[in-house]
Amino acid sequence: MVPAADRSSREVPGEGQKEAEIQRSPAMGSPPEPLNQLCRSYIYAIHGYFLEKTFAAMVGEDSPFQRAGSLGSFLVYGCCGLTMEYVYLGLRTECCLLTRCVLYILCIYSWEFGTGGLLSLVGACPWDYSEYSYHVKGLVALEYFLFWFVGSLLVEKLVICNTLRILVAEPWKGKRKPMPRFELKDD
């Protein structure tokens, strides 16, 4: 489908009408819609969880896949992913990629600090960065800035952009044809 701005300069008579008829065809169902917020959050949560496990395996943590993940981590990753998506949608035309990545890192650090602070109030914070040289109350390690930068760049270009492109449509249902009736006739 040609964007509206490009269509006006080289529009063929009746072409737009044919596209509209194709999209509204009753045989095809309703036009596809983007994923809802809950589904996108779920995709971001799963992506964040597996990235965490992969990173833990790369830095040499003792078998990170034996440790059970909590439902809280899915909530944190899903909400942070949606926040990064809103930053992307709001600033993709106004800011350069470098600026957006720095904003993503601020978003990630604030989520890490906020959720770590809430979890530490009940004694359930799974991370402690106190042994790092540059940390904020043991909840945020500033040494991971470069990892978060590369990670946020990859999340924008691979996960957020592709998740926003997923469309959901009704399954196609053909018209029901009546079954042929067979009758026995007298011989």
Disulfide bonds with the S-S distance in Angstrom:
none
